């Protein structure tokens, strides 16, 4: 890990600027303490969904002793599954958050939408069943038990499908043997022309990725702090067991290395904070420029509308004037005809 950071320069033509902020991959420590995520909760929820689907398919036979209470029991089971899904969703969201803190940004982005879909499906299913039960007297053509079983089956199949996708992503995460992808996915907000279009159109995603990197570095700091404390405690116990105050070379060197890594990580976190603030300021400046252009454009549009209104008014006046001239011309022609007729009558007399 390097301890000397390059001093940032704003000359867009230098090679150092082109490589600025791209050294994160080489200077960030490998996340050796990555933990695999447990699939126990997912398997338990899939078993519950399977039992729910079996109940929906075989309700007339399973609940035959209480035939009159089958609709009420199915509604109660639907509500109970909705509540269980809400609790499991909190557990799955916590799992996704831990994956994000481990530095695997792409996995967390894929999973954060999937984990909320089962609860949404159950909520829509429960609402549909409630709506049907309320309007049941007016839609007596449809068998109540058949509609309930259909809704329950759709709920179970849809939720199980998304849970299988979730389990597949988690298994892929557990089997991955590479460094956190948040180190590879980040690019500098100050990079020149190559990323000009991308960095402003995906400003929100860039800020989110940098925040994920900051969280990952914070987790590293916490891990390294615990590691330093553990090594210092081991060193103290070892010194006490040997009855000597002379520190062991290996442990002292390891503690010093960890302490140096901790300091370097702290400096990198501070630098990333400054880079993030600078990127946000650049984005804010560009947004203000865009807003100014929009305001100017709106002024031009308003002026154009005003000129169009004036032009339309003058066109209407010109049309009225033409009509008045036409009426005057016709009147003059009629008067001439009358004058000619009067003269002819006088000549005849």
C-alpha angles and dihedrals in degrees: 000000000000121000098193115081122201115247107244117243127192096214103121094202099057122099092227091060092049089056095041115132090004092101093078091099092058099039101042114087121247112258098239095165096063111150125213117236119242120243094197095100092047092051092048091051092048089052089051090050091049091051089048091052091048089051091050092049098044102030095123091055100035094047097035094122090061099038095155094053097049096103092048093046092049091051090049091050090050092053091045091052090049090055092047090049090054091053093046090048090059089051092049092047088053089052091051091049090054090051089052091050089052088063099253098128099166093054092049091049091052094045101043091072096040096054093059097050099077092057091046090051092049091047092052090045093051091048091050092050091047091049091050093048090051093050095037095110090058097045099044090144090081117070109243096218093049093052092047093050091048093052091047092049093050090049094050095046095046095046092045091051093055091043090054088053089050092050090049092054092046092050089050089051092049092051097045113112103189139094120278111290092221086080092057099041098056123093131177121271086214097058114126131240099325093073098027096115096037102050095057097041092049099036093131092052091048092053090047092051092049090049089052089052091050090051090048091051090048090054088050090052090051092048093048091048090054090046092052091049091049092049092047090051091049090049091051092049091047092051091048092049091052093044093230134114095212110109119230113253098228097049093043091050091048092049091048091050092050091047091051091049089050092053092047091050091050090053090048092050090051090049092048089051090053091046091050092050091048091049091050091049090051091049090048091051091051090048090052090050091050090048090051091051090049092050091049090048090050089052091051090048091050091048090048091051090050092051090048090052091050091048091049091050092051090047090054091049091049090050091050090048091050090050091049091049091049091051090048091050092051090048091051091050091051091048090051090051091051092048091050091049092051091049092051091051091051092049091051091051 
